[in-house]
């Protein structure tokens, strides 16, 4: 518990500074996380017997996040937002797959080349899901604010939807941990993670829904939206955590790294966001923008 507390002392101020800097700070944080988590993912893939192209996961993930942040950078520099820049995030994943496939052609053994291409592509697209955070900061909030367009200073400049994502995911993790330790009795997918419980999952979903309702209310939106959005983000966050556990188990690793005391690596801290981020993007595009 002491190590977890020390780790939180490191993590929370970094996130606060990024949000204080607005959309640019959030996008910069996503880029740093992508580079660090990409290196950890490469090590895990190698440990699982599926070595990736050296630096390929990092490069692919960073490109995906950077392209998602381009519209924000263009607006910040008062360059406008040309149609080409707005469309690049749509084609970036395909271009990354092609580029990594070309890089794999340098392997003289076709079987090894294909294996490296497939594992590198998986790793880049997996960690590259952080692009959802950059997209939310770059595209969502400046366009879709509250009905009257007034969202306080804290929630301006692309901060509101990313804040909702962070609040919901962290609340889910905290609720699941606290409730699971207090009253958890029934295992939840024990073949992947032995300490998860059904009670913990329920506690996490309640916490995520409550957090989402609070942020939505501050945003000037209907808090009842949280009845759909909260559970969706909670389920996605739990799935993201379990998905990374699959990768770690395949690699025979307890943690993805040792960067954060008591918390493991960066990938261990962002695994829930990797799945929850795209869910929130889909909600913003399909529901909030309507």
ZAMAR-907302 format. One record per residue (C-alpha): residue number from 1; x, y, z; residue in three letters. Coordinates in Angstrom, 1 decimal. Layout:
BEGIN
site ropa:NUM east:X north:Y up:Z drenmar:ALA
...
This chain:
BEGIN
site ropa:1 east:0.0 north:0.0 up:0.0 drenmar:UNK
site ropa:2 east:2.9 north:2.4 up:0.8 drenmar:UNK
site ropa:3 east:4.4 north:1.8 up:-2.6 drenmar:UNK
site ropa:4 east:1.1 north:2.4 up:-4.3 drenmar:UNK
site ropa:5 east:0.7 north:5.7 up:-2.4 drenmar:UNK
site ropa:6 east:4.2 north:6.8 up:-3.4 drenmar:UNK
site ropa:7 east:3.4 north:5.9 up:-7.0 drenmar:UNK
site ropa:8 east:0.3 north:8.0 up:-6.9 drenmar:UNK
site ropa:9 east:2.3 north:10.9 up:-5.6 drenmar:UNK
site ropa:10 east:4.3 north:10.7 up:-8.8 drenmar:UNK
site ropa:11 east:1.4 north:10.1 up:-11.2 drenmar:UNK
site ropa:12 east:-1.2 north:12.6 up:-10.1 drenmar:UNK
site ropa:13 east:0.9 north:15.8 up:-10.3 drenmar:UNK
site ropa:14 east:2.0 north:14.9 up:-13.8 drenmar:UNK
site ropa:15 east:-1.6 north:14.5 up:-14.9 drenmar:UNK
site ropa:16 east:-2.6 north:17.8 up:-13.2 drenmar:UNK
site ropa:17 east:0.2 north:19.7 up:-15.0 drenmar:UNK
site ropa:18 east:-0.8 north:18.2 up:-18.3 drenmar:UNK
site ropa:19 east:-4.5 north:19.2 up:-17.8 drenmar:UNK
site ropa:20 east:-3.4 north:22.7 up:-16.6 drenmar:UNK
site ropa:21 east:-1.6 north:23.2 up:-19.9 drenmar:UNK
site ropa:22 east:-4.9 north:22.4 up:-21.8 drenmar:UNK
site ropa:23 east:-5.2 north:20.4 up:-24.9 drenmar:UNK
site ropa:24 east:-1.6 north:20.8 up:-25.9 drenmar:UNK
site ropa:25 east:-0.5 north:19.5 up:-22.5 drenmar:UNK
site ropa:26 east:-2.8 north:16.5 up:-22.8 drenmar:UNK
site ropa:27 east:-1.6 north:15.7 up:-26.3 drenmar:UNK
site ropa:28 east:2.0 north:16.0 up:-25.1 drenmar:UNK
site ropa:29 east:1.3 north:13.6 up:-22.2 drenmar:UNK
site ropa:30 east:-0.2 north:11.1 up:-24.6 drenmar:UNK
site ropa:31 east:2.9 north:11.2 up:-26.8 drenmar:UNK
site ropa:32 east:5.2 north:10.6 up:-23.9 drenmar:UNK
site ropa:33 east:3.1 north:7.7 up:-22.7 drenmar:UNK
site ropa:34 east:3.0 north:6.2 up:-26.1 drenmar:UNK
site ropa:35 east:6.7 north:6.2 up:-26.5 drenmar:UNK
site ropa:36 east:7.3 north:4.7 up:-23.0 drenmar:UNK
site ropa:37 east:4.5 north:2.2 up:-23.2 drenmar:UNK
site ropa:38 east:5.6 north:1.2 up:-26.7 drenmar:UNK
site ropa:39 east:9.0 north:0.2 up:-25.4 drenmar:UNK
site ropa:40 east:7.4 north:-1.9 up:-22.6 drenmar:UNK
site ropa:41 east:5.1 north:-3.5 up:-25.1 drenmar:UNK
site ropa:42 east:8.1 north:-4.5 up:-27.3 drenmar:UNK
site ropa:43 east:9.7 north:-6.2 up:-24.3 drenmar:UNK
site ropa:44 east:6.5 north:-8.1 up:-23.4 drenmar:UNK
site ropa:45 east:6.1 north:-9.2 up:-27.0 drenmar:UNK
site ropa:46 east:9.7 north:-10.5 up:-27.0 drenmar:UNK
site ropa:47 east:9.0 north:-12.3 up:-23.7 drenmar:UNK
site ropa:48 east:6.0 north:-13.9 up:-25.2 drenmar:UNK
site ropa:49 east:8.1 north:-15.3 up:-28.0 drenmar:UNK
site ropa:50 east:6.8 north:-12.8 up:-30.6 drenmar:UNK
site ropa:51 east:9.7 north:-10.3 up:-31.0 drenmar:UNK
site ropa:52 east:8.7 north:-7.1 up:-32.8 drenmar:UNK
site ropa:53 east:10.8 north:-5.0 up:-35.2 drenmar:UNK
site ropa:54 east:13.2 north:-2.9 up:-33.1 drenmar:UNK
site ropa:55 east:11.6 north:0.4 up:-32.3 drenmar:UNK
site ropa:56 east:8.6 north:-0.4 up:-34.5 drenmar:UNK
site ropa:57 east:6.0 north:-0.4 up:-31.8 drenmar:UNK
site ropa:58 east:7.3 north:2.9 up:-30.4 drenmar:UNK
site ropa:59 east:7.4 north:4.5 up:-33.8 drenmar:UNK
site ropa:60 east:4.0 north:3.3 up:-34.9 drenmar:UNK
site ropa:61 east:2.3 north:4.3 up:-31.6 drenmar:UNK
site ropa:62 east:3.9 north:7.7 up:-31.6 drenmar:UNK
site ropa:63 east:2.9 north:8.4 up:-35.2 drenmar:UNK
site ropa:64 east:-0.8 north:7.5 up:-34.4 drenmar:UNK
site ropa:65 east:-0.9 north:9.8 up:-31.4 drenmar:UNK
site ropa:66 east:0.9 north:12.6 up:-33.2 drenmar:UNK
site ropa:67 east:-1.4 north:12.5 up:-36.2 drenmar:UNK
site ropa:68 east:-4.5 north:12.6 up:-33.9 drenmar:UNK
site ropa:69 east:-3.1 north:15.7 up:-32.2 drenmar:UNK
site ropa:70 east:-2.3 north:17.6 up:-35.5 drenmar:UNK
site ropa:71 east:-5.7 north:19.4 up:-35.7 drenmar:UNK
site ropa:72 east:-5.1 north:20.8 up:-32.2 drenmar:UNK
site ropa:73 east:-1.6 north:21.9 up:-33.0 drenmar:UNK
site ropa:74 east:-2.8 north:23.7 up:-36.2 drenmar:UNK
site ropa:75 east:-5.5 north:25.6 up:-34.2 drenmar:UNK
site ropa:76 east:-3.0 north:26.4 up:-31.4 drenmar:UNK
site ropa:77 east:-0.7 north:27.9 up:-34.0 drenmar:UNK
site ropa:78 east:-3.6 north:29.9 up:-35.5 drenmar:UNK
site ropa:79 east:-3.1 north:28.0 up:-38.8 drenmar:UNK
site ropa:80 east:-6.7 north:27.0 up:-39.1 drenmar:UNK
site ropa:81 east:-7.6 north:23.3 up:-39.6 drenmar:UNK
site ropa:82 east:-7.2 north:22.3 up:-43.2 drenmar:UNK
site ropa:83 east:-9.3 north:19.4 up:-44.4 drenmar:UNK
site ropa:84 east:-6.1 north:17.3 up:-45.0 drenmar:UNK
site ropa:85 east:-5.1 north:17.6 up:-41.4 drenmar:UNK
site ropa:86 east:-8.6 north:16.7 up:-40.2 drenmar:UNK
site ropa:87 east:-8.6 north:13.6 up:-42.4 drenmar:UNK
site ropa:88 east:-5.1 north:12.3 up:-41.5 drenmar:UNK
site ropa:89 east:-6.2 north:10.5 up:-38.3 drenmar:UNK
site ropa:90 east:-8.6 north:8.4 up:-40.5 drenmar:UNK
site ropa:91 east:-5.9 north:7.0 up:-42.7 drenmar:UNK
site ropa:92 east:-3.0 north:6.9 up:-40.2 drenmar:UNK
site ropa:93 east:-3.6 north:3.3 up:-39.0 drenmar:UNK
site ropa:94 east:-3.5 north:1.9 up:-42.5 drenmar:UNK
site ropa:95 east:-0.4 north:3.8 up:-43.3 drenmar:UNK
site ropa:96 east:1.3 north:2.5 up:-40.2 drenmar:UNK
site ropa:97 east:0.4 north:-1.1 up:-41.1 drenmar:UNK
site ropa:98 east:1.9 north:-0.5 up:-44.6 drenmar:UNK
site ropa:99 east:5.1 north:1.1 up:-43.3 drenmar:UNK
site ropa:100 east:5.7 north:-1.7 up:-40.8 drenmar:UNK
site ropa:101 east:5.0 north:-4.3 up:-43.5 drenmar:UNK
site ropa:102 east:7.7 north:-2.6 up:-45.7 drenmar:UNK
site ropa:103 east:10.1 north:-2.6 up:-42.8 drenmar:UNK
site ropa:104 east:9.6 north:-6.3 up:-42.3 drenmar:UNK
site ropa:105 east:10.7 north:-7.0 up:-45.8 drenmar:UNK
site ropa:106 east:14.3 north:-6.6 up:-44.6 drenmar:UNK
site ropa:107 east:14.1 north:-9.9 up:-42.8 drenmar:UNK
site ropa:108 east:15.7 north:-12.6 up:-45.0 drenmar:UNK
site ropa:109 east:13.6 north:-15.3 up:-43.4 drenmar:UNK
site ropa:110 east:10.0 north:-14.8 up:-44.7 drenmar:UNK
site ropa:111 east:8.5 north:-16.6 up:-41.6 drenmar:UNK
site ropa:112 east:10.5 north:-14.4 up:-39.2 drenmar:UNK
site ropa:113 east:9.6 north:-11.3 up:-41.3 drenmar:UNK
site ropa:114 east:5.9 north:-12.1 up:-41.2 drenmar:UNK
site ropa:115 east:6.0 north:-12.8 up:-37.4 drenmar:UNK
site ropa:116 east:7.8 north:-9.6 up:-36.8 drenmar:UNK
site ropa:117 east:5.4 north:-7.6 up:-38.9 drenmar:UNK
site ropa:118 east:2.3 north:-9.0 up:-37.3 drenmar:UNK
site ropa:119 east:3.6 north:-8.6 up:-33.7 drenmar:UNK
site ropa:120 east:4.9 north:-5.1 up:-34.4 drenmar:UNK
site ropa:121 east:1.6 north:-4.1 up:-36.0 drenmar:UNK
site ropa:122 east:-0.4 north:-5.4 up:-33.1 drenmar:UNK
site ropa:123 east:1.8 north:-3.6 up:-30.6 drenmar:UNK
site ropa:124 east:1.7 north:-0.3 up:-32.5 drenmar:UNK
site ropa:125 east:-2.1 north:-0.3 up:-32.9 drenmar:UNK
site ropa:126 east:-2.6 north:-1.5 up:-29.3 drenmar:UNK
site ropa:127 east:-0.5 north:1.2 up:-27.7 drenmar:UNK
site ropa:128 east:-1.6 north:3.6 up:-30.4 drenmar:UNK
site ropa:129 east:-5.1 north:3.5 up:-28.9 drenmar:UNK
site ropa:130 east:-3.7 north:6.4 up:-26.8 drenmar:UNK
site ropa:131 east:-4.5 north:8.4 up:-29.9 drenmar:UNK
site ropa:132 east:-8.1 north:8.5 up:-28.5 drenmar:UNK
site ropa:133 east:-6.9 north:10.8 up:-25.7 drenmar:UNK
site ropa:134 east:-5.2 north:13.1 up:-28.2 drenmar:UNK
site ropa:135 east:-8.3 north:13.1 up:-30.4 drenmar:UNK
site ropa:136 east:-10.6 north:14.0 up:-27.5 drenmar:UNK
site ropa:137 east:-8.3 north:16.9 up:-26.6 drenmar:UNK
site ropa:138 east:-7.9 north:18.0 up:-30.2 drenmar:UNK
site ropa:139 east:-11.3 north:17.6 up:-31.7 drenmar:UNK
site ropa:140 east:-14.1 north:16.8 up:-29.2 drenmar:UNK
site ropa:141 east:-14.3 north:19.6 up:-26.7 drenmar:UNK
site ropa:142 east:-13.7 north:22.7 up:-28.9 drenmar:UNK
site ropa:143 east:-16.6 north:21.5 up:-31.1 drenmar:UNK
site ropa:144 east:-19.1 north:19.9 up:-28.7 drenmar:UNK
site ropa:145 east:-19.4 north:21.9 up:-25.5 drenmar:UNK
site ropa:146 east:-22.5 north:22.5 up:-23.4 drenmar:UNK
site ropa:147 east:-25.7 north:23.7 up:-25.1 drenmar:UNK
site ropa:148 east:-24.9 north:27.4 up:-24.3 drenmar:UNK
site ropa:149 east:-21.2 north:27.0 up:-25.1 drenmar:UNK
site ropa:150 east:-20.2 north:27.9 up:-21.6 drenmar:UNK
site ropa:151 east:-18.0 north:25.4 up:-19.8 drenmar:UNK
site ropa:152 east:-15.8 north:27.0 up:-17.1 drenmar:UNK
site ropa:153 east:-12.1 north:27.7 up:-17.6 drenmar:UNK
site ropa:154 east:-11.1 north:24.3 up:-16.2 drenmar:UNK
site ropa:155 east:-13.2 north:22.6 up:-18.9 drenmar:UNK
site ropa:156 east:-12.2 north:24.7 up:-21.8 drenmar:UNK
site ropa:157 east:-9.5 north:24.1 up:-24.4 drenmar:UNK
site ropa:158 east:-10.2 north:20.4 up:-24.9 drenmar:UNK
site ropa:159 east:-10.1 north:19.4 up:-21.3 drenmar:UNK
site ropa:160 east:-13.6 north:18.3 up:-20.5 drenmar:UNK
site ropa:161 east:-13.9 north:15.0 up:-22.3 drenmar:UNK
site ropa:162 east:-10.4 north:13.9 up:-21.4 drenmar:UNK
site ropa:163 east:-11.2 north:14.8 up:-17.7 drenmar:UNK
site ropa:164 east:-14.3 north:12.7 up:-17.9 drenmar:UNK
site ropa:165 east:-12.2 north:9.8 up:-19.2 drenmar:UNK
site ropa:166 east:-9.6 north:10.1 up:-16.4 drenmar:UNK
site ropa:167 east:-12.3 north:10.5 up:-13.7 drenmar:UNK
site ropa:168 east:-14.3 north:7.5 up:-14.8 drenmar:UNK
site ropa:169 east:-11.4 north:5.2 up:-15.3 drenmar:UNK
site ropa:170 east:-9.6 north:6.1 up:-12.1 drenmar:UNK
site ropa:171 east:-12.9 north:5.9 up:-10.2 drenmar:UNK
site ropa:172 east:-13.5 north:2.5 up:-11.6 drenmar:UNK
site ropa:173 east:-10.1 north:1.3 up:-10.6 drenmar:UNK
site ropa:174 east:-10.4 north:2.7 up:-7.1 drenmar:UNK
site ropa:175 east:-14.0 north:1.4 up:-6.6 drenmar:UNK
site ropa:176 east:-13.1 north:-2.0 up:-7.8 drenmar:UNK
site ropa:177 east:-10.0 north:-2.2 up:-5.6 drenmar:UNK
site ropa:178 east:-11.7 north:-0.9 up:-2.4 drenmar:UNK
site ropa:179 east:-14.9 north:-3.0 up:-2.8 drenmar:UNK
site ropa:180 east:-13.0 north:-6.1 up:-3.9 drenmar:UNK
site ropa:181 east:-10.7 north:-6.0 up:-0.9 drenmar:UNK
site ropa:182 east:-13.6 north:-5.2 up:1.5 drenmar:UNK
site ropa:183 east:-16.3 north:-7.7 up:0.4 drenmar:UNK
site ropa:184 east:-15.0 north:-9.5 up:-2.7 drenmar:UNK
site ropa:185 east:-15.8 north:-13.2 up:-2.5 drenmar:UNK
site ropa:186 east:-16.6 north:-14.4 up:-6.1 drenmar:UNK
site ropa:187 east:-13.7 north:-14.6 up:-8.5 drenmar:UNK
site ropa:188 east:-14.0 north:-12.8 up:-11.8 drenmar:UNK
site ropa:189 east:-12.0 north:-14.5 up:-14.7 drenmar:UNK
site ropa:190 east:-9.5 north:-16.0 up:-12.3 drenmar:UNK
site ropa:191 east:-7.5 north:-17.6 up:-15.2 drenmar:UNK
site ropa:192 east:-6.4 north:-14.1 up:-16.2 drenmar:UNK
site ropa:193 east:-6.2 north:-12.2 up:-12.9 drenmar:UNK
site ropa:194 east:-6.6 north:-14.1 up:-9.6 drenmar:UNK
site ropa:195 east:-7.4 north:-11.1 up:-7.5 drenmar:UNK
site ropa:196 east:-10.4 north:-9.7 up:-9.5 drenmar:UNK
site ropa:197 east:-13.9 north:-10.3 up:-8.0 drenmar:UNK
site ropa:198 east:-17.4 north:-9.9 up:-9.2 drenmar:UNK
site ropa:199 east:-18.1 north:-7.6 up:-6.2 drenmar:UNK
site ropa:200 east:-15.1 north:-5.5 up:-7.2 drenmar:UNK
site ropa:201 east:-16.4 north:-5.1 up:-10.7 drenmar:UNK
site ropa:202 east:-19.8 north:-4.0 up:-9.5 drenmar:UNK
site ropa:203 east:-18.2 north:-1.5 up:-7.1 drenmar:UNK
site ropa:204 east:-16.1 north:-0.1 up:-9.9 drenmar:UNK
site ropa:205 east:-19.0 north:0.3 up:-12.2 drenmar:UNK
site ropa:206 east:-20.9 north:2.3 up:-9.6 drenmar:UNK
site ropa:207 east:-17.9 north:4.5 up:-9.0 drenmar:UNK
site ropa:208 east:-17.3 north:5.1 up:-12.7 drenmar:UNK
site ropa:209 east:-21.0 north:6.0 up:-13.2 drenmar:UNK
site ropa:210 east:-20.9 north:8.4 up:-10.3 drenmar:UNK
site ropa:211 east:-17.8 north:10.1 up:-11.5 drenmar:UNK
site ropa:212 east:-19.1 north:10.4 up:-15.0 drenmar:UNK
site ropa:213 east:-22.3 north:12.0 up:-13.7 drenmar:UNK
site ropa:214 east:-20.4 north:14.6 up:-11.7 drenmar:UNK
site ropa:215 east:-18.2 north:15.6 up:-14.7 drenmar:UNK
site ropa:216 east:-21.2 north:15.7 up:-17.1 drenmar:UNK
site ropa:217 east:-23.1 north:18.0 up:-14.7 drenmar:UNK
site ropa:218 east:-20.1 north:20.3 up:-14.5 drenmar:UNK
site ropa:219 east:-19.9 north:20.3 up:-18.3 drenmar:UNK
site ropa:220 east:-23.5 north:21.4 up:-18.4 drenmar:UNK
site ropa:221 east:-24.7 north:18.1 up:-19.9 drenmar:UNK
site ropa:222 east:-27.4 north:15.8 up:-18.5 drenmar:UNK
site ropa:223 east:-25.9 north:13.7 up:-15.7 drenmar:UNK
site ropa:224 east:-28.3 north:10.9 up:-16.7 drenmar:UNK
site ropa:225 east:-26.1 north:10.3 up:-19.7 drenmar:UNK
site ropa:226 east:-23.8 north:8.6 up:-17.1 drenmar:UNK
site ropa:227 east:-26.2 north:5.7 up:-16.8 drenmar:UNK
site ropa:228 east:-25.0 north:4.6 up:-20.2 drenmar:UNK
site ropa:229 east:-21.6 north:6.2 up:-20.4 drenmar:UNK
site ropa:230 east:-20.4 north:5.2 up:-16.9 drenmar:UNK
site ropa:231 east:-20.9 north:1.4 up:-17.2 drenmar:UNK
site ropa:232 east:-19.6 north:1.5 up:-20.8 drenmar:UNK
site ropa:233 east:-16.4 north:3.1 up:-19.7 drenmar:UNK
site ropa:234 east:-16.1 north:0.9 up:-16.7 drenmar:UNK
site ropa:235 east:-16.5 north:-2.3 up:-18.7 drenmar:UNK
site ropa:236 east:-14.0 north:-1.1 up:-21.2 drenmar:UNK
site ropa:237 east:-11.5 north:-0.1 up:-18.5 drenmar:UNK
site ropa:238 east:-11.8 north:-3.6 up:-16.9 drenmar:UNK
site ropa:239 east:-11.4 north:-5.2 up:-20.3 drenmar:UNK
site ropa:240 east:-8.3 north:-3.2 up:-21.0 drenmar:UNK
site ropa:241 east:-6.8 north:-4.2 up:-17.7 drenmar:UNK
site ropa:242 east:-7.5 north:-7.9 up:-18.4 drenmar:UNK
site ropa:243 east:-6.2 north:-7.6 up:-22.0 drenmar:UNK
site ropa:244 east:-2.8 north:-6.4 up:-20.7 drenmar:UNK
site ropa:245 east:-2.8 north:-9.2 up:-18.1 drenmar:UNK
site ropa:246 east:-3.1 north:-11.6 up:-21.0 drenmar:UNK
site ropa:247 east:0.0 north:-10.1 up:-22.6 drenmar:UNK
site ropa:248 east:1.9 north:-10.2 up:-19.4 drenmar:UNK
site ropa:249 east:0.9 north:-13.8 up:-18.6 drenmar:UNK
site ropa:250 east:2.0 north:-14.8 up:-22.1 drenmar:UNK
site ropa:251 east:5.4 north:-13.1 up:-21.5 drenmar:UNK
site ropa:252 east:5.7 north:-14.5 up:-18.0 drenmar:UNK
site ropa:253 east:5.9 north:-11.0 up:-16.5 drenmar:UNK
site ropa:254 east:4.3 north:-9.6 up:-13.4 drenmar:UNK
site ropa:255 east:4.5 north:-6.0 up:-14.5 drenmar:UNK
site ropa:256 east:5.2 north:-4.2 up:-17.8 drenmar:UNK
site ropa:257 east:8.1 north:-2.3 up:-16.2 drenmar:UNK
site ropa:258 east:9.4 north:-0.7 up:-13.0 drenmar:UNK
site ropa:259 east:9.0 north:3.0 up:-13.8 drenmar:UNK
site ropa:260 east:6.4 north:3.8 up:-11.1 drenmar:UNK
site ropa:261 east:6.9 north:2.4 up:-7.5 drenmar:UNK
site ropa:262 east:4.1 north:0.2 up:-6.5 drenmar:UNK
site ropa:263 east:2.4 north:0.5 up:-9.9 drenmar:UNK
site ropa:264 east:4.8 north:-1.3 up:-12.3 drenmar:UNK
site ropa:265 east:5.3 north:0.2 up:-15.7 drenmar:UNK
site ropa:266 east:3.5 north:2.8 up:-17.8 drenmar:UNK
site ropa:267 east:1.6 north:0.2 up:-19.7 drenmar:UNK
site ropa:268 east:0.3 north:-1.1 up:-16.4 drenmar:UNK
site ropa:269 east:-1.1 north:2.4 up:-15.6 drenmar:UNK
site ropa:270 east:-2.7 north:3.1 up:-19.0 drenmar:UNK
site ropa:271 east:-4.0 north:-0.3 up:-20.0 drenmar:UNK
site ropa:272 east:-7.6 north:0.6 up:-18.9 drenmar:UNK
site ropa:273 east:-7.4 north:3.9 up:-20.9 drenmar:UNK
site ropa:274 east:-6.4 north:2.1 up:-24.1 drenmar:UNK
site ropa:275 east:-9.8 north:0.4 up:-24.2 drenmar:UNK
site ropa:276 east:-11.9 north:3.1 up:-22.6 drenmar:UNK
site ropa:277 east:-10.6 north:5.9 up:-24.7 drenmar:UNK
site ropa:278 east:-12.0 north:4.7 up:-28.0 drenmar:UNK
site ropa:279 east:-15.4 north:4.0 up:-26.3 drenmar:UNK
site ropa:280 east:-15.6 north:7.6 up:-25.2 drenmar:UNK
site ropa:281 east:-14.6 north:8.8 up:-28.7 drenmar:UNK
site ropa:282 east:-17.4 north:6.7 up:-30.2 drenmar:UNK
site ropa:283 east:-19.9 north:8.2 up:-27.6 drenmar:UNK
site ropa:284 east:-18.8 north:11.7 up:-28.4 drenmar:UNK
site ropa:285 east:-19.1 north:11.1 up:-32.2 drenmar:UNK
site ropa:286 east:-22.3 north:9.1 up:-32.2 drenmar:UNK
site ropa:287 east:-24.2 north:10.6 up:-29.3 drenmar:UNK
site ropa:288 east:-22.8 north:13.8 up:-27.9 drenmar:UNK
site ropa:289 east:-22.4 north:15.4 up:-31.3 drenmar:UNK
site ropa:290 east:-26.0 north:14.6 up:-32.3 drenmar:UNK
